[in-house]
Amino acid sequence: STLTCLPNSHFPPAAIGHRSTIARAITGYFLKSTSTMKTVIVASLIAGAAAFAPAPKASSSFALNNALGKELGAQAPLGFFDPLGLVADEDQAYFDHLREVEIRHGRCAMLAVWGWLTTAAGVRLPGMEDAPFGFKALTMEGLPSDVRGTVPLTLMTVFLITCFMQDSTGENAFPGDYRNGLIDFGWDNQTKEWQDRKRAVELNNGRAAQMGILGIMVHEQLGNLNDIGLPQP
């Protein structure tokens, strides 16, 4: 700073250039030092804040793999698949509720697939030989009233089945166990490994049936069931 305060007349011509060079060097040094100091201060503030910040929680996928990753149905290649994070809080009761809903829908879907395939093959109850299949079976257009009356009867049957498809005694051994102390067929006499394998088979078949009946319904509405080897109603 002293160099910059002195006039050029105090320096010989040859030294004036050196004076300017030295002044620029000193100025650059202080600017660099100031920038470095600011960086150090900011870094110190960040480090201090991080020291008092709460520890990060484990990722949800890791936690779920620990808590629910061994549940029935968590299998290769996806493992425990919960893309919407419905059980991110690891609520076992809510998970059991969702599992029961999945099993119920899977059972209904399996019945739906078999019912669709059976009627598509031409199998009919006596007196209903002319009844259509697929979505057309919901309207029964052009058929006698006694045949059309089977539609509400069918819906009522489904409703009654749904009412009975629940744990009435509160003694179910697992989600979807609706024996209610009345039906066993030797289930309790089997090993846990055998029971888990059978439950996994039902779960997978139910999942496949849900996708299957949904695909059939979509392609029926698109009118291209014949393209996938099924008859178009």
Buried (B, 14 or more C-beta within 10 A) or exposed (E): EEEEEEEEEEBEEEEEEEBEEEEEEBEEEEEEEEEEEEEEEEEEEEEEEEEEEEEEEEEBBEBBBEBBEEBBBBEEEEEBEBEEEEBEEEBEEEBBEBBBEBBBBBBBBBBBBEBBBEBBEEEEEEEBEEBBBBEEBEEBEEBEEEBBEBBEEEEEEEEEEEEEBEBEEEEBEEBBBBBBEEEEEEEEEEEEEEBEEEBEEBBEBBBBBBEBBEBBBEBBEEEEBEEEEBEEB
